[in-house]
């Protein structure tokens, strides 16, 4: 918004704002303009802030506070609203950026040497800024250097080093000058880490957006690790160096140290002295998650005024995350002819029909495991005569994003295999959920079903390479989306809607499209069903599975009663 309030006339920036129609008769003007008396964009943005705050007040104007808003304007225009911008402080900002560039350059060099990807987008962006600045400087001197040449040489690092040296000298020259005297500010009062209750943060964050138990425990673990590594420091003493120390120490700590007796009572330094091999230490993905949690916590500290800056903003770790693979036709044939789908096999005799159906429904709906685990019989609804799984938008039903609530038509192959009969059987036995014999997880609703497939069924009844190539329960969703996009040529928007993705079409993203209302679903579902029917999964045989679920257990649900 601040850039929209700026107007440049004869190289001088001006503030300009159009007055809302209801205030024009009172103020007697259609727009307000005022010179900001600077040619520097950064200074102009600082000077426009007080006026911007007044504008935000005007936007919420009511009959009750109308006079107050007008008085504020008259007072604001009658005094000097500009903030004094000191040259020394501007140099300090440039110095901070230069140091970030140097750190980013060094990080990228290190990642290249190790054959890794850079840890965060910020690293690439700050490097890009430094490289662009150097290219421009070299062009002015008559040299043309490509970006790859910059990366493969030490020229960029030396360039940033020199810039830091020059800025340091300029700031030193200004020291003692009235211009460089720091402004008197109310610095936040320091408190010890032991005085901080992370539950306050969790409670505050949960009021804005509901948080799962897994995420809450992640924040608690990250904060405990912070205290374990740094000790009971004052919060204000934690800077960039301390944040890097946390990251570097985490890389050398053992996995699940509190669950192993030989590590449980040791200090951080004692664990470091053990020099454990990499495969025994916390993985890079886990460390990246914990640093993200700490960054969010420290953002909250900044918001509350406990600290001035977040030391974890630029601290990350390079890692390669293995993408979830999809299943090929021959692999789907292996799965659907394995022990679970062999009537009378020892495994089928000790498992349930819910386990039998879960991979099939995952494959033909593309729904996330957590969504299916929560699906109730009451969520199976007909729209225009077509059976759908209706992912609800209601409190208590955990979904990943705003696009998750949707209606997914049941594929005709599932109907041919007896899915309706299965639902009726569940209802007659008193079940509430579609997959009720699989318990919900405590932290994540899908953790029990994922553990069943990935850690119990897959190692015993499927090829060993499935684990090595990241072929797991979530792969059914990836297979569905690949089939939609690549082979079935499903309409892009319909495919995104049925998969629960944010729709890429701008109009579809807006609040004008109300897809989840019953009135609209009655008209939309037939189109979704036509697209769903395009999914064939060529080369996969499902015919032998018809009514195969009936050979598996489904006991009458026990009715719980309160004790007298």
C-alpha positions as CSV (number, residue, x, y, z in Angstrom):
1,X,0.0,0.0,0.0
2,X,2.7,2.7,0.8
3,X,3.9,2.7,-2.8
4,X,0.4,3.5,-4.0
5,X,0.5,6.6,-1.8
6,X,3.6,7.9,-3.5
7,X,3.7,10.3,-6.5
8,X,7.0,11.4,-8.0
9,X,7.1,15.0,-9.3
10,X,10.4,16.5,-10.7
11,X,12.3,13.7,-8.9
12,X,10.7,14.6,-5.5
13,X,8.3,12.2,-3.8
14,X,4.8,13.4,-2.8
15,X,2.1,11.8,-0.7
16,X,-1.2,11.5,-2.5
17,X,-4.4,9.9,-1.4
18,X,-8.0,10.1,-2.8
19,X,-10.5,11.1,-0.1
20,X,-13.4,8.7,0.3
21,X,-16.7,10.1,-1.2
22,X,-18.4,10.4,2.2
23,X,-15.6,12.6,3.6
24,X,-15.2,14.9,0.5
25,X,-18.0,17.3,1.5
26,X,-16.5,17.6,5.0
27,X,-12.9,18.0,3.9
28,X,-13.8,20.1,0.9
29,X,-11.4,18.2,-1.4
30,X,-11.2,15.0,-3.5
31,X,-7.6,14.2,-2.7
32,X,-4.8,15.1,-0.2
33,X,-1.3,15.8,-1.4
34,X,1.9,16.8,0.3
35,X,5.5,16.9,-0.6
36,X,7.7,14.5,1.3
37,X,10.8,16.6,0.4
38,X,13.1,13.8,-0.6
39,X,14.3,12.1,-3.8
40,X,15.2,8.9,-1.8
41,X,12.5,6.2,-2.0
42,X,13.4,4.6,1.3
43,X,13.1,7.9,3.1
44,X,9.8,8.6,1.3
45,X,8.4,5.3,2.6
46,X,9.4,6.1,6.1
47,X,7.9,9.6,6.0
48,X,4.6,8.4,4.6
49,X,4.0,6.0,7.5
50,X,2.2,8.5,9.9
51,X,-0.1,9.4,7.0
52,X,-0.7,5.8,6.2
53,X,-1.7,5.1,9.8
54,X,-4.3,7.9,9.6
55,X,-5.6,6.4,6.3
56,X,-6.2,3.1,8.0
57,X,-8.2,4.9,10.6
58,X,-10.3,6.6,7.9
59,X,-11.1,3.2,6.3
60,X,-13.0,2.2,9.4
61,X,-14.7,5.5,9.9
62,X,-18.2,5.5,11.4
63,X,-20.7,8.1,12.4
64,X,-19.5,7.9,16.0
65,X,-15.8,8.6,15.2
66,X,-16.2,10.8,12.2
67,X,-15.3,14.0,14.0
68,X,-12.3,12.3,15.7
69,X,-10.9,11.3,12.3
70,X,-11.3,14.8,10.9
71,X,-9.6,16.3,13.9
72,X,-6.7,13.8,13.5
73,X,-6.3,15.0,9.9
74,X,-6.2,18.7,10.8
75,X,-3.7,18.0,13.6
76,X,-1.6,15.8,11.3
77,X,-1.5,18.4,8.5
78,X,-0.7,21.2,11.0
79,X,2.5,19.6,12.3
80,X,5.7,18.0,10.9
81,X,4.9,14.3,10.6
82,X,8.2,13.2,9.1
83,X,10.6,11.0,11.0
84,X,14.2,12.2,11.1
85,X,16.1,9.7,9.1
86,X,19.8,9.6,10.1
87,X,22.4,8.9,7.5
88,X,24.2,6.6,9.9
89,X,21.1,4.4,10.4
90,X,20.7,4.1,6.6
91,X,24.3,3.0,6.3
92,X,23.7,0.4,9.0
93,X,20.8,-0.9,7.0
94,X,23.1,-1.3,4.0
95,X,25.7,-2.9,6.1
96,X,23.3,-5.5,7.4
97,X,22.2,-6.3,3.8
98,X,25.9,-6.6,2.7
99,X,26.6,-9.1,5.4
100,X,23.5,-11.1,4.5
101,X,24.7,-11.2,0.9
102,X,28.1,-12.5,2.0
103,X,26.5,-15.2,4.2
104,X,24.3,-16.2,1.3
105,X,27.2,-16.4,-1.1
106,X,29.2,-18.5,1.3
107,X,26.2,-20.8,1.9
108,X,25.7,-21.4,-1.8
109,X,29.4,-22.1,-2.3
110,X,29.2,-24.7,0.5
111,X,26.1,-26.3,-0.9
112,X,27.6,-26.6,-4.4
113,X,30.7,-28.2,-2.9
114,X,28.5,-30.8,-1.1
115,X,26.1,-31.2,-4.1
116,X,23.2,-30.0,-2.0
117,X,20.4,-27.6,-2.6
118,X,20.3,-24.2,-0.8
119,X,18.3,-24.3,2.4
120,X,15.8,-21.5,1.9
121,X,14.5,-19.2,-0.7
122,X,16.0,-16.3,1.2
123,X,19.5,-17.6,0.5
124,X,18.9,-17.6,-3.3
125,X,17.2,-14.2,-3.3
126,X,19.9,-12.4,-1.3
127,X,22.6,-14.0,-3.5
128,X,20.7,-12.9,-6.6
129,X,20.7,-9.3,-5.2
130,X,24.4,-9.4,-4.6
131,X,25.2,-10.9,-8.0
132,X,23.0,-8.4,-9.8
133,X,24.7,-5.5,-7.9
134,X,28.1,-6.8,-8.8
135,X,27.2,-7.3,-12.5
136,X,26.0,-3.7,-12.7
137,X,29.2,-2.4,-11.1
138,X,31.4,-4.5,-13.5
139,X,29.4,-3.3,-16.5
140,X,30.1,0.3,-15.5
141,X,33.8,-0.6,-15.6
142,X,33.4,-2.1,-19.0
143,X,33.4,-5.8,-18.0
144,X,30.7,-8.3,-18.9
145,X,30.6,-11.3,-16.5
146,X,27.9,-14.1,-16.6
147,X,26.2,-15.2,-13.4
148,X,27.8,-18.7,-13.6
149,X,31.2,-17.1,-13.7
150,X,30.4,-15.1,-10.6
151,X,29.4,-18.2,-8.8
152,X,32.4,-20.2,-9.8
153,X,34.8,-17.5,-8.7
154,X,35.5,-15.7,-5.5
155,X,34.8,-12.4,-7.1
156,X,31.4,-11.9,-5.5
157,X,32.6,-12.8,-2.0
158,X,35.5,-10.2,-2.3
159,X,33.0,-7.6,-3.7
160,X,30.8,-8.0,-0.7
161,X,33.8,-8.0,1.7
162,X,34.9,-4.7,0.2
163,X,31.4,-3.2,0.5
164,X,31.3,-4.1,4.2
165,X,34.7,-2.5,4.8
166,X,33.6,0.7,3.1
167,X,30.3,0.9,5.0
168,X,32.2,0.2,8.3
169,X,34.5,3.1,7.5
170,X,31.7,5.5,6.7
171,X,29.8,4.6,9.9
172,X,33.0,5.0,11.9
173,X,33.6,8.5,10.4
174,X,30.1,9.5,11.4
175,X,30.5,8.3,15.0
176,X,30.2,11.1,17.5
177,X,28.3,13.2,15.0
178,X,24.8,14.4,16.1
179,X,23.4,12.8,13.0
180,X,24.6,9.4,14.0
181,X,23.3,9.6,17.6
182,X,20.8,6.7,18.0
183,X,17.3,7.7,18.7
184,X,16.0,7.2,22.2
185,X,13.7,4.2,22.1
186,X,11.9,2.1,24.6
187,X,14.0,-1.0,24.4
188,X,12.3,-4.2,25.5
189,X,12.9,-5.5,29.0
190,X,15.0,-8.6,29.0
191,X,13.7,-11.8,30.5
192,X,15.3,-15.2,31.0
193,X,14.3,-18.2,28.9
194,X,13.2,-20.0,32.0
195,X,10.6,-17.2,32.6
196,X,9.0,-17.9,29.2
197,X,6.0,-20.3,29.0
198,X,5.7,-21.5,25.5
199,X,2.1,-22.4,26.3
200,X,1.2,-18.7,26.2
201,X,2.5,-18.7,22.6
202,X,0.5,-21.8,21.7
203,X,-2.7,-20.4,23.2
204,X,-2.3,-17.1,21.4
205,X,-1.6,-18.8,18.0
206,X,-4.4,-21.3,18.4
207,X,-6.9,-18.4,18.8
208,X,-6.0,-17.3,15.2
209,X,-5.8,-20.7,13.6
210,X,-6.6,-24.1,15.2
211,X,-3.4,-26.1,15.7
212,X,-3.1,-29.9,15.8
213,X,-1.4,-31.8,18.7
214,X,1.5,-32.7,16.4
215,X,2.3,-29.0,15.7
216,X,1.9,-28.1,19.3
217,X,4.4,-30.7,20.4
218,X,6.7,-29.6,17.6
219,X,6.8,-26.1,19.1
220,X,7.4,-27.4,22.6
221,X,10.2,-29.7,21.5
222,X,11.9,-26.9,19.5
223,X,11.8,-24.6,22.5
224,X,13.1,-27.3,24.9
225,X,16.0,-27.9,22.5
226,X,16.8,-24.2,22.5
227,X,17.0,-24.1,26.3
228,X,18.9,-27.4,26.4
229,X,21.6,-26.0,24.0
230,X,21.9,-22.4,25.1
231,X,21.1,-22.7,28.8
232,X,19.0,-20.1,30.7
233,X,20.1,-17.1,28.7
234,X,18.4,-13.7,28.8
235,X,16.1,-13.6,25.7
236,X,17.8,-10.4,24.5
237,X,21.2,-12.1,24.4
238,X,20.1,-14.5,21.7
239,X,21.4,-13.2,18.4
240,X,22.5,-14.6,15.0
241,X,25.5,-16.4,16.5
242,X,23.4,-18.1,19.1
243,X,20.8,-19.1,16.5
244,X,23.6,-20.7,14.4
245,X,24.9,-22.5,17.4
246,X,21.5,-24.0,18.0
247,X,21.4,-25.2,14.4
248,X,25.0,-26.6,14.4
249,X,24.5,-28.4,17.7
250,X,21.2,-30.0,16.6
251,X,23.1,-31.5,13.7
252,X,25.3,-33.4,16.2
253,X,22.7,-34.5,18.8
254,X,21.4,-38.1,18.8
255,X,17.9,-38.9,17.6
256,X,15.3,-39.4,20.3
257,X,17.9,-38.7,23.0
258,X,15.3,-38.6,25.8
259,X,14.1,-42.1,25.0
260,X,17.5,-43.6,25.2
261,X,19.0,-44.2,28.6
262,X,22.6,-43.7,27.5
263,X,21.8,-40.1,26.4
264,X,19.0,-39.1,28.7
265,X,21.0,-37.5,31.5
266,X,23.9,-35.9,29.5
267,X,24.3,-32.2,28.8
268,X,24.6,-30.8,25.3
269,X,28.4,-30.5,25.5
270,X,28.7,-34.1,26.7
271,X,26.7,-35.3,23.8
272,X,28.8,-33.2,21.4
273,X,32.0,-34.7,22.9
274,X,30.7,-38.2,22.0
275,X,31.1,-37.3,18.2
276,X,28.3,-39.5,17.1
277,X,28.2,-40.7,13.4
278,X,25.8,-38.8,11.2
279,X,23.3,-41.7,10.8
280,X,22.8,-41.6,14.6
281,X,22.1,-37.9,14.7
282,X,19.0,-35.8,14.1
283,X,18.1,-35.7,10.4
284,X,18.3,-32.5,8.4
285,X,14.5,-32.5,7.7
286,X,13.8,-32.6,11.4
287,X,16.3,-29.8,12.1
288,X,14.7,-27.7,9.4
289,X,11.3,-28.2,11.0
290,X,12.6,-27.2,14.4
291,X,14.3,-24.1,13.1
292,X,11.0,-23.1,11.4
293,X,9.2,-23.6,14.7
294,X,11.8,-21.4,16.5
295,X,11.5,-18.7,13.9
296,X,7.7,-18.6,14.4
297,X,8.1,-18.4,18.2
298,X,10.7,-15.6,17.9
299,X,8.4,-13.7,15.5
300,X,5.9,-13.8,18.3
301,X,8.5,-12.5,20.8
302,X,9.1,-9.6,18.4
303,X,5.4,-8.9,18.1
304,X,5.1,-8.8,21.9
305,X,8.1,-6.4,22.2
306,X,10.2,-8.9,24.1
307,X,13.0,-8.6,21.5
308,X,13.7,-6.2,18.6
309,X,14.7,-8.6,15.8
310,X,14.3,-12.4,15.1
311,X,17.8,-14.1,15.1
312,X,16.4,-17.2,13.3
313,X,15.2,-15.3,10.2
314,X,18.3,-16.1,8.2
315,X,19.3,-19.4,9.9
316,X,18.5,-22.5,7.9
317,X,19.9,-25.9,6.8
318,X,20.5,-27.4,3.4
319,X,18.8,-30.7,2.9
320,X,17.2,-32.8,0.1
321,X,13.7,-34.0,0.8
322,X,12.8,-37.1,-1.0
323,X,9.5,-36.6,-2.9
324,X,6.8,-39.1,-2.5
325,X,6.7,-41.4,-5.5
326,X,3.6,-42.6,-7.3
327,X,2.7,-46.2,-8.2
328,X,3.1,-47.7,-11.6
329,X,0.6,-50.1,-13.1
330,X,2.7,-53.2,-12.3
331,X,3.1,-52.0,-8.7
332,X,-0.7,-51.5,-8.3
333,X,-1.2,-55.0,-9.6
334,X,1.3,-56.3,-6.9
335,X,-0.5,-54.4,-4.2
336,X,-4.0,-55.5,-5.2
337,X,-2.9,-59.2,-5.5
338,X,-1.0,-59.2,-2.2
339,X,-2.0,-61.0,1.0
340,X,-4.7,-58.5,2.0
341,X,-6.5,-59.1,-1.3
342,X,-6.3,-62.9,-1.3
343,X,-9.5,-64.4,0.2
344,X,-8.6,-67.0,2.9
345,X,-5.0,-65.9,3.3
346,X,-3.6,-65.9,6.8
347,X,-3.3,-62.1,6.8
348,X,-6.8,-61.5,5.4
349,X,-8.2,-63.6,8.3
350,X,-6.8,-61.3,11.0
351,X,-7.5,-57.9,9.4
352,X,-10.7,-56.0,8.6
353,X,-12.7,-54.9,5.6
354,X,-11.8,-51.3,6.4
355,X,-8.1,-52.0,5.7
356,X,-9.2,-53.8,2.5
357,X,-11.0,-50.7,1.2
358,X,-8.6,-48.0,2.4
359,X,-6.0,-48.3,-0.4
360,X,-8.7,-48.6,-3.1
361,X,-10.6,-45.6,-2.0
362,X,-7.4,-43.6,-1.7
363,X,-6.5,-44.5,-5.2
364,X,-9.8,-43.7,-6.8
365,X,-10.5,-40.5,-4.9
366,X,-7.0,-39.0,-4.4
367,X,-8.2,-37.9,-0.9
368,X,-5.6,-37.3,1.8
369,X,-5.4,-40.2,4.3
370,X,-6.4,-37.8,7.1
371,X,-9.5,-36.8,5.2
372,X,-10.6,-40.4,4.7
373,X,-9.9,-41.4,8.3
374,X,-12.3,-38.7,9.5
375,X,-15.0,-39.4,6.9
376,X,-18.3,-40.4,8.6
377,X,-21.1,-42.4,7.1
378,X,-23.1,-39.2,7.3
379,X,-20.5,-37.6,5.0
380,X,-21.5,-40.0,2.2
381,X,-24.1,-37.9,0.3
382,X,-25.9,-38.0,-3.1
383,X,-25.9,-35.0,-5.4
384,X,-28.0,-35.3,-8.5
385,X,-28.1,-39.0,-7.9
386,X,-24.3,-39.4,-7.7
387,X,-22.7,-40.8,-4.5
388,X,-20.0,-38.5,-3.2
389,X,-17.6,-38.3,-0.3
390,X,-18.4,-34.9,1.2
391,X,-15.3,-33.4,3.0
392,X,-17.1,-31.0,5.4
393,X,-16.1,-27.5,6.3
394,X,-17.0,-27.6,10.0
395,X,-15.3,-27.2,13.4
396,X,-13.6,-30.4,14.6
397,X,-13.0,-31.8,11.1
398,X,-9.2,-31.2,10.5
399,X,-8.4,-30.2,6.9
400,X,-5.1,-29.0,5.3
401,X,-6.3,-25.8,3.6
402,X,-9.4,-23.8,2.6
403,X,-9.7,-25.8,-0.6
404,X,-10.0,-29.2,1.2
405,X,-13.8,-29.0,1.9
406,X,-15.3,-30.5,-1.3
407,X,-17.4,-33.3,-2.8
408,X,-15.5,-36.2,-4.5
409,X,-17.7,-38.4,-6.7
410,X,-17.3,-42.1,-6.0
411,X,-15.6,-43.8,-9.0
412,X,-17.7,-46.4,-10.8
413,X,-15.0,-49.1,-10.2
414,X,-15.5,-48.7,-6.4
415,X,-19.3,-49.1,-7.0
416,X,-18.7,-52.3,-9.1
417,X,-16.5,-53.7,-6.3
418,X,-19.4,-53.3,-3.8
419,X,-18.7,-50.0,-2.0
420,X,-22.4,-49.2,-1.4
421,X,-23.0,-52.7,0.1
422,X,-20.0,-52.1,2.4
423,X,-21.4,-48.7,3.6
424,X,-24.8,-50.4,4.3
425,X,-23.0,-53.1,6.2
426,X,-21.2,-50.6,8.4
427,X,-24.5,-48.7,9.1
428,X,-26.2,-52.0,10.1
429,X,-23.4,-52.8,12.5
430,X,-23.7,-49.3,14.2
431,X,-20.4,-47.8,12.8
432,X,-20.1,-44.0,12.5
433,X,-16.9,-43.7,10.4
434,X,-16.3,-45.3,7.0
435,X,-13.0,-46.8,8.2
436,X,-13.8,-47.1,11.9
437,X,-11.9,-50.3,12.6
438,X,-8.7,-48.3,11.9
439,X,-8.1,-46.1,15.0
440,X,-7.6,-42.3,14.7
441,X,-4.1,-41.1,15.6
442,X,-3.6,-39.0,18.8
443,X,-1.4,-36.3,17.2
444,X,-2.3,-36.7,13.5
445,X,-5.5,-38.4,12.6
446,X,-3.8,-40.4,9.8
447,X,-0.8,-41.6,11.8
448,X,-2.3,-45.0,12.7
449,X,-3.3,-45.9,9.1
450,X,0.0,-44.7,7.7
451,X,1.9,-46.8,10.3
452,X,-0.2,-49.8,9.4
453,X,0.6,-49.6,5.7
454,X,4.1,-48.1,5.7
455,X,5.6,-49.9,8.8
456,X,3.6,-53.2,9.1
457,X,2.0,-54.2,5.8
458,X,4.6,-52.9,3.3
459,X,7.7,-54.5,4.8
460,X,6.0,-57.9,5.1
461,X,3.9,-58.2,2.0
462,X,5.3,-55.8,-0.7
463,X,8.7,-55.5,-2.4
464,X,11.6,-54.1,-0.4
465,X,12.3,-51.4,-3.0
466,X,9.0,-49.7,-2.1
467,X,10.6,-48.2,1.0
468,X,13.8,-47.2,-0.8
469,X,11.8,-45.4,-3.5
470,X,9.4,-43.7,-1.1
471,X,6.3,-45.7,-2.3
472,X,4.0,-45.4,0.7
473,X,0.3,-44.9,1.6
474,X,0.4,-41.2,0.4
475,X,1.6,-42.5,-3.0
476,X,-2.0,-43.4,-3.8
477,X,-2.9,-39.7,-3.8
478,X,0.2,-39.0,-6.0
479,X,-0.9,-41.7,-8.4
480,X,-4.4,-40.3,-8.6
481,X,-3.1,-36.8,-9.4
482,X,-0.6,-38.1,-12.0
483,X,-3.5,-40.1,-13.7
484,X,-5.7,-37.0,-13.7
485,X,-3.0,-34.6,-15.1
486,X,-1.0,-36.9,-17.5
487,X,-3.0,-39.8,-18.7
488,X,-6.7,-39.1,-18.2
489,X,-6.5,-35.5,-19.3
490,X,-9.0,-34.5,-16.7
491,X,-10.1,-30.8,-16.9
492,X,-7.5,-28.9,-14.9
493,X,-9.9,-26.9,-12.6
494,X,-12.1,-30.0,-11.9
495,X,-9.0,-32.0,-11.1
496,X,-7.7,-29.4,-8.7
497,X,-11.0,-29.2,-7.0
498,X,-11.4,-32.9,-6.6
499,X,-7.8,-33.2,-5.2
500,X,-8.4,-30.4,-2.7
501,X,-5.8,-28.1,-4.2
502,X,-5.9,-24.3,-4.3
503,X,-7.4,-23.6,-7.7
504,X,-5.0,-21.9,-10.0
505,X,-7.7,-19.9,-11.9
506,X,-8.0,-16.4,-10.5
507,X,-11.8,-16.2,-10.6
508,X,-12.1,-19.7,-9.0
509,X,-9.8,-18.5,-6.2
510,X,-12.0,-15.5,-5.4
511,X,-14.9,-15.6,-3.0
512,X,-17.4,-15.3,-5.9
513,X,-17.4,-19.1,-6.5
514,X,-19.4,-20.9,-3.9
515,X,-18.8,-24.6,-4.7
516,X,-19.5,-26.3,-1.4
517,X,-23.2,-25.2,-1.1
518,X,-25.7,-27.9,-1.8
519,X,-27.5,-25.9,-4.5
520,X,-24.2,-25.6,-6.5
521,X,-23.1,-29.1,-5.8
522,X,-26.3,-30.4,-7.4
523,X,-25.2,-28.7,-10.6
524,X,-21.5,-29.2,-10.4
525,X,-21.1,-32.9,-9.3
526,X,-22.3,-34.4,-12.6
527,X,-19.5,-32.6,-14.3
528,X,-17.0,-33.8,-11.7
529,X,-18.3,-37.3,-12.1
530,X,-17.7,-37.2,-15.9
531,X,-14.1,-36.1,-15.3
532,X,-13.7,-38.8,-12.6
533,X,-14.9,-41.5,-15.0
534,X,-11.9,-40.7,-17.3
535,X,-9.6,-42.3,-14.8
536,X,-8.8,-45.8,-16.1
537,X,-5.5,-46.8,-14.6
538,X,-4.6,-48.7,-17.8
539,X,-2.9,-52.0,-17.2
540,X,-4.3,-52.6,-13.7
541,X,-6.8,-55.4,-13.1
542,X,-9.5,-54.8,-10.5
543,X,-12.1,-57.4,-11.6
544,X,-10.9,-60.1,-9.2
545,X,-11.6,-57.8,-6.3
546,X,-15.4,-57.8,-6.7
547,X,-17.0,-58.4,-3.2
548,X,-13.6,-59.5,-1.9
549,X,-14.1,-57.3,1.2
550,X,-16.9,-59.6,2.4
551,X,-14.4,-62.3,3.3
552,X,-12.9,-60.0,6.0
553,X,-14.0,-59.3,9.5
554,X,-16.6,-56.6,10.4
555,X,-17.9,-57.1,13.9
556,X,-20.9,-55.3,15.4
557,X,-19.8,-52.1,17.0
558,X,-19.8,-52.2,20.8
559,X,-22.2,-49.7,22.4
560,X,-20.6,-47.8,25.2
561,X,-22.8,-46.9,28.2
562,X,-22.1,-44.7,31.2
563,X,-21.6,-46.4,34.5
564,X,-24.2,-45.6,37.1
